[in-house]
Amino acid sequence: MLLSDQGHEIGQFVDIIGVDRDSVSSWIDRCNQGGAKSPEDSDHPGGPRMLDDQEQEVLKRLFKKYPTQPGKILSELEHETG
């Protein structure tokens, strides 16, 4: 918001911060409407988790083992957890 107050345009935000124009525009709009704390994201709960805690740990281990092989990760995850 300091950059906005200093007269920087949205395109400059994109270059300086490395975010897309829609995000910057949304932050500025929320700040103008609700004050300094308003650009903070609210909770985004989403849907229920698909994997339980044990399955999550298996997935983390597989990501470390095969960081560039998503197909292998999915195959191994299914094999190990059913």
N, C-alpha and C positions, 0 to 999 in steps of 0.2 A: 504494500500500500504506500510505502514511502516513495517508491519509484513513480507511482501514479501521482502522488502529491508534488513530486519534483517535475512533473510535466512529461514524463516518458510516455510514449504511445504503446499500444498493445504489441505491435510488431517488435518493439525493443524488448519488452518483457520476454517474448518468445526466445529472442536471441540471448538475453542475459541469463534467464532462469532455465531455459530448455524445456518449456511446457508448451502445449498447444494453445492456439488463440481462444478457443472456446472456454478452456479452464480459466485463463486470465480474465476474460470478459465476465465470466460467472463470479469470480472472486471480487472484482471491482463492483459489480452490481450488488452482491450481497453485502459488501462493506458499506456502500452508499445507503442501502436500505436499513441495515441493522447494526452498524457500528463496527469497531475494530475486531471483536471476537467472532463476528458472523461468517467470515470466510472459512472457518474451521469446518471440516466435514462432520456431519452427524453420523451416528451409528448406521451401518448397512448390514443388518442381520442376515440377509440372504436366506436360502433354503436350509433344510437340515443337512448335516454332514453325511456324506456317502460312506465314509470309512470310520471305523471305531478307533480308539487310541492305539491299540495293538497294530492295526492295519496301517495307521499313519506312520508308526515307527518303521514298519517294513518298507513303506514307500520312501521314507527319508533315506534309509539304507540303500535302497535301489537307485535313488537319484545320485547318491555319492558314487556308487559303483559304475553306473552307466549314464553319466551326465549328458551325453549327446545322443542317446538312443531311446527316445520315448516309446517306440514300439516294443523294444526289449523290456523296458520298465513295466509296461502294461502286461506283457506276457508273463513275466516273472511274478508280478503282483497277483495276477489271477491264479497262477500255479501255486503260489505260497499261501494265499488266503482263501481261494475258492470264490 
